[in-house]
Amino acid sequence: MRAPRSILPLALEGVSFALGGRALIAGLDARFERGSRTIVLGPNGAGKSLMLRLCHGLIAPTEGRVRWLGEAAAEARRRQAMVFQTPVLLRRSVAANLHHALAVRGLGWRRRRDRTAEALAAVGLAGAARQPARTLSAGEQQRLALARAWALAPDVVFLDEPTASLDPAATRAIEDIIDALHAGGTKVVMTTHDLGQARRLADEVLFLHRGRLIERAPADRFFTAPASREAAAYLAGELLW
């Protein structure tokens, strides 16, 4: 059977982004393939979140190109999702948040109902379907945001610090969902400041500093023998300027 068409790989070609005359991303070249979980690391202000927004198409580069190179590249806008550090939720029920996202994608009522039920069960929120979304705990709100992404069956999901404000139990629940997304064939590209989390989840690491890609390596090599001085200092807990 022929493999499903994908929007991947994604290529960033000489991508720069400037604001007020200041370069926040400079000459970024990167390629994201199917399969591996990509964790983006770097100090505050390195450009990690900005890179995800460029990839997702929320902002356009001031120089260079962001290109989807897969067979289904024309469907790129519909075949990707992004989850932010602070979930963006509608003033509706838990289930209605998913229904709305699926309706925008053009799914009929029956498919929206079934997909919503499956996604909420997958993240442990089936019992909260009728609850107002904004009354959920912080961890539950992030699980809902992931369920909404899951329901869309994206080729790739961009996760921007999805556990930054969560306790260890809620963080573990989110990591389990991320693992399940990956196991289901969704490419995961994620930023985090939690090095323990990066070690648990990463297949490969991109290390950014001052808006530049300093290093890219398989996770085991990056954490045991970083090739750059900046990455070694970062892993040692030193301040980078």
C-alpha positions in Angstrom: 0.0 0.0 0.0 1.3 3.4 -0.9 2.3 5.5 2.1 0.1 8.5 2.9 1.2 11.8 1.3 3.0 14.1 3.6 3.7 17.8 3.7 7.2 17.0 5.1 10.1 17.6 4.7 10.0 21.3 5.8 13.0 23.4 4.8 14.2 26.8 6.2 16.4 28.3 3.6 18.4 31.3 4.8 15.6 32.5 7.0 16.0 35.8 8.9 13.6 37.8 10.8 14.2 41.4 11.9 12.1 43.7 14.1 12.8 47.4 14.5 16.1 47.0 12.7 17.2 44.2 15.0 17.9 40.7 13.6 16.1 38.2 15.9 16.7 35.2 13.6 19.7 35.3 11.3 20.5 33.1 8.3 18.7 30.0 9.6 19.1 26.9 7.5 17.3 23.7 8.7 15.4 20.8 7.4 12.8 18.8 9.3 12.1 15.2 8.1 9.4 12.8 9.1 9.9 10.5 12.1 12.3 11.9 14.6 11.3 14.1 17.6 13.2 17.4 17.3 13.8 19.3 20.5 14.9 23.0 20.1 17.2 24.2 23.0 18.9 27.5 23.8 18.9 30.3 26.4 16.2 32.9 26.7 16.1 35.1 23.7 17.8 32.6 21.4 14.9 32.6 19.0 13.3 29.2 19.7 9.7 30.3 19.9 10.2 32.7 17.0 11.5 29.8 14.9 8.4 27.7 15.6 6.2 30.6 14.6 8.1 31.0 11.3 7.8 27.3 10.7 4.0 27.3 11.4 3.5 30.3 9.2 2.2 32.7 11.9 4.8 35.2 10.8 6.8 35.6 7.5 10.6 35.8 7.3 12.1 39.1 6.3 14.6 37.2 4.3 14.8 33.6 3.0 12.1 31.0 2.6 10.1 28.5 4.6 9.2 25.7 2.2 7.2 22.5 2.5 8.7 20.0 0.2 6.5 16.9 0.6 4.0 15.5 -1.9 1.1 17.3 -0.1 2.9 20.6 0.2 -0.2 22.4 -1.1 -2.1 21.3 2.0 0.5 22.5 4.4 -1.7 25.0 6.2 -4.3 22.3 7.0 -1.8 19.5 7.9 0.1 21.1 10.8 -0.8 22.3 14.3 0.8 24.4 17.0 0.4 24.3 20.8 1.5 27.3 22.8 2.9 27.6 26.3 -0.3 29.3 27.4 -3.2 27.5 25.6 -5.5 29.5 23.5 -9.0 28.3 24.4 -12.5 29.4 23.3 -15.1 30.4 25.8 -16.9 27.2 25.2 -17.1 23.7 26.5 -14.2 21.3 26.3 -15.8 19.3 23.5 -16.9 22.5 21.7 -13.3 23.6 21.5 -12.5 20.5 19.4 -15.8 20.7 17.4 -15.0 24.2 16.3 -11.5 23.3 15.1 -12.8 20.4 13.2 -15.7 22.4 11.7 -13.1 24.9 10.4 -11.4 22.0 8.7 -14.7 21.1 7.0 -15.5 17.8 8.8 -19.2 16.8 9.0 -21.1 16.6 12.3 -20.7 12.8 12.7 -17.0 12.8 12.1 -16.5 15.8 14.4 -18.4 13.9 17.2 -16.4 10.7 16.7 -13.0 12.5 16.4 -13.7 14.7 19.5 -14.6 11.6 21.6 -11.4 9.8 20.5 -9.1 12.8 21.1 -10.6 13.5 24.6 -10.3 9.9 25.6 -6.7 9.8 24.4 -5.7 12.7 26.7 -7.9 11.6 29.7 -10.5 14.4 29.4 -13.6 12.3 28.3 -15.3 13.0 31.6 -14.9 16.8 31.2 -16.4 17.1 27.7 -19.2 19.4 28.8 -17.2 21.4 31.3 -16.3 25.0 30.3 -12.8 24.8 28.9 -11.5 27.8 30.9 -12.4 26.2 34.2 -9.9 23.4 33.7 -6.6 23.3 35.6 -3.5 24.5 33.8 -2.4 20.9 33.1 -5.9 20.0 31.8 -6.0 23.0 29.6 -2.7 22.0 28.0 -4.0 18.5 27.5 -7.1 20.0 25.8 -4.8 22.0 23.5 -3.0 18.8 22.6 -6.3 17.0 22.1 -7.4 19.7 19.7 -4.1 19.3 17.8 -4.4 15.5 17.9 -8.0 15.6 16.5 -6.7 17.4 13.4 -4.4 14.4 12.7 -1.5 16.7 11.7 1.7 15.6 9.9 3.6 17.9 12.2 2.9 19.6 15.5 4.9 22.5 16.9 5.0 22.6 20.7 6.2 25.8 22.4 7.2 25.1 26.0 4.1 23.0 26.6 5.0 22.1 30.2 6.7 25.4 31.3 4.2 26.2 34.1 3.2 22.7 35.1 3.9 20.5 38.1 5.8 17.1 37.7 2.6 15.0 37.5 1.0 17.3 34.9 4.3 17.4 33.0 4.5 13.6 32.9 0.9 13.5 31.5 1.8 15.9 28.7 5.0 13.9 27.9 2.9 10.8 27.6 0.6 12.5 25.1 3.6 13.7 23.1 5.0 10.2 23.0 1.6 9.0 21.8 1.5 11.7 19.0 4.9 10.6 17.9 4.0 6.9 18.0 1.0 7.7 15.8 3.2 9.2 13.1 3.1 12.9 13.9 6.4 14.8 13.6 7.1 16.6 16.9 9.1 19.9 16.9 9.3 21.2 20.5 11.0 23.9 22.5 11.8 23.4 26.2 14.1 24.8 28.9 13.9 21.5 30.8 17.0 19.6 30.0 15.7 16.5 31.7 12.6 16.6 29.5 14.8 17.1 26.5 16.8 14.0 27.3 13.6 12.0 27.8 11.9 13.1 24.5 14.6 14.1 22.0 15.7 12.1 19.0 17.7 15.1 17.7 18.5 18.5 19.1 18.7 21.9 17.5 20.7 24.4 19.6 20.1 28.1 19.0 21.9 31.1 20.3 21.4 34.8 19.4 19.1 33.8 16.6 21.5 31.4 14.9 21.6 27.7 14.7 24.8 26.8 16.5 24.5 23.0 16.5 22.4 20.2 15.3 23.0 16.6 16.5 21.5 13.3 17.5 20.3 13.7 21.1 22.7 11.2 22.6 25.7 12.9 21.0 24.5 16.4 21.9 24.1 15.6 25.6 27.3 13.6 26.0 29.7 15.4 23.6 28.4 18.8 22.3 30.4 20.1 19.4 30.1 23.8 20.2 31.5 25.8 23.0 28.1 27.5 23.4 26.2 24.3 23.7 28.7 22.9 26.2 28.4 26.0 28.4 24.6 25.8 28.2 24.5 22.2 29.3 26.9 23.1 32.2 24.4 25.7 33.4 26.6 28.7 32.5 25.1 32.0 31.4 25.4 32.8 27.7 25.5 36.4 26.5 
